[in-house]
Amino acid sequence: MNSAYDVIIRPIVSERSFDLMEQGKYTFEVVKAAPKEEIAAAIEKLFGVHVVKVNTMNVSGKKKRVRYQTPGTTRSWKKAVVTLAAGETIEIFGSQQAAE
């Protein structure tokens, strides 16, 4: 098992992820090889919360044109939506949540 810091890469900041926070769901970019159990354990260890459910999806890279019309793609990555137990929160963006 990897370290919790090796499994979770970064939180995802978007309008949809902020809307999901109201439902107790938090979105993270994770290592592609990480299984759901390892993601749940890493979130519990890092933030001290209880994870109820983990949904994962592989986000494929988009096709882009790179310099002089050479075809290329952006990187592909894995996204995890973590559902917490009722009444628990993660203070990732504490100042933004308090302002709303």
C-alpha positions as CSV (number, residue, x, y, z in Angstrom):
1,M,0.0,0.0,0.0
2,N,1.3,3.4,-0.9
3,S,1.4,6.4,1.4
4,A,-1.8,8.5,1.5
5,Y,0.2,11.4,0.0
6,D,1.1,9.2,-3.0
7,V,-2.5,8.2,-3.7
8,I,-4.2,11.6,-3.6
9,I,-2.8,14.0,-6.2
10,R,-5.0,17.1,-5.8
11,P,-8.6,18.2,-5.2
12,I,-10.7,19.1,-8.3
13,V,-11.9,22.7,-8.4
14,S,-14.9,23.2,-10.6
15,E,-18.5,24.4,-10.3
16,R,-19.8,20.9,-10.3
17,S,-17.4,19.8,-7.6
18,F,-18.5,22.7,-5.4
19,D,-22.2,21.8,-5.9
20,L,-21.4,18.2,-4.9
21,M,-19.8,19.4,-1.7
22,E,-23.3,20.4,-0.4
23,Q,-24.2,16.7,-0.7
24,G,-21.1,15.6,1.2
25,K,-19.2,14.5,-2.0
26,Y,-15.7,15.6,-2.7
27,T,-13.7,15.2,-5.9
28,F,-10.0,14.4,-6.2
29,E,-7.5,13.5,-8.8
30,V,-5.9,10.2,-7.8
31,V,-3.2,7.8,-9.0
32,K,-4.4,5.7,-12.0
33,A,-3.4,2.4,-10.3
34,A,-5.2,3.1,-7.0
35,P,-8.2,0.9,-6.1
36,K,-11.2,2.3,-4.3
37,E,-10.2,0.8,-0.9
38,E,-6.8,2.5,-1.1
39,I,-8.4,5.8,-2.0
40,A,-10.9,5.6,0.9
41,A,-8.1,4.7,3.4
42,A,-6.0,7.7,2.1
43,I,-8.9,10.2,2.5
44,E,-9.7,8.9,6.0
45,K,-6.1,9.2,7.1
46,L,-5.4,12.6,5.6
47,F,-8.6,14.4,6.6
48,G,-9.8,12.3,9.6
49,V,-13.3,11.6,8.2
50,H,-15.4,8.5,7.5
51,V,-15.7,7.5,3.9
52,V,-19.0,5.8,2.9
53,K,-18.5,5.4,-0.8
54,V,-16.0,5.9,-3.5
55,N,-16.8,6.3,-7.2
56,T,-13.9,6.4,-9.7
57,M,-13.7,7.2,-13.4
58,N,-10.8,7.3,-15.9
59,V,-10.8,10.6,-17.7
60,S,-9.3,10.2,-21.2
61,G,-7.0,12.8,-22.7
62,K,-8.4,15.2,-25.3
63,K,-7.0,15.4,-28.8
64,K,-5.2,18.7,-29.4
65,R,-3.2,20.2,-32.1
66,V,0.4,20.9,-31.0
67,R,2.7,23.3,-32.8
68,Y,2.6,23.2,-36.6
69,Q,-0.5,21.1,-36.7
70,T,1.1,18.0,-35.1
71,P,-1.6,15.9,-33.5
72,G,-1.2,15.2,-29.8
73,T,-3.3,14.5,-26.7
74,T,-3.5,15.9,-23.2
75,R,-2.8,13.5,-20.4
76,S,-5.3,11.0,-19.1
77,W,-6.0,10.8,-15.4
78,K,-8.3,9.2,-12.8
79,K,-11.0,11.0,-10.9
80,A,-12.5,9.9,-7.6
81,V,-15.7,11.2,-6.1
82,V,-15.7,10.4,-2.3
83,T,-18.9,10.4,-0.3
84,L,-18.5,11.1,3.4
85,A,-20.7,10.1,6.4
86,A,-23.6,12.4,7.2
87,G,-22.5,15.6,9.0
88,E,-18.8,15.3,8.1
89,T,-16.9,17.8,5.9
90,I,-13.4,18.3,4.6
91,E,-12.1,21.8,5.0
92,I,-10.3,22.0,1.7
93,F,-11.8,25.3,0.7
94,G,-13.0,26.5,4.1
95,S,-13.1,30.2,3.3
96,Q,-15.2,29.7,0.1
97,Q,-17.7,27.5,1.9
98,A,-18.1,29.9,4.8
99,A,-18.7,32.8,2.4
100,E,-21.6,31.0,0.6
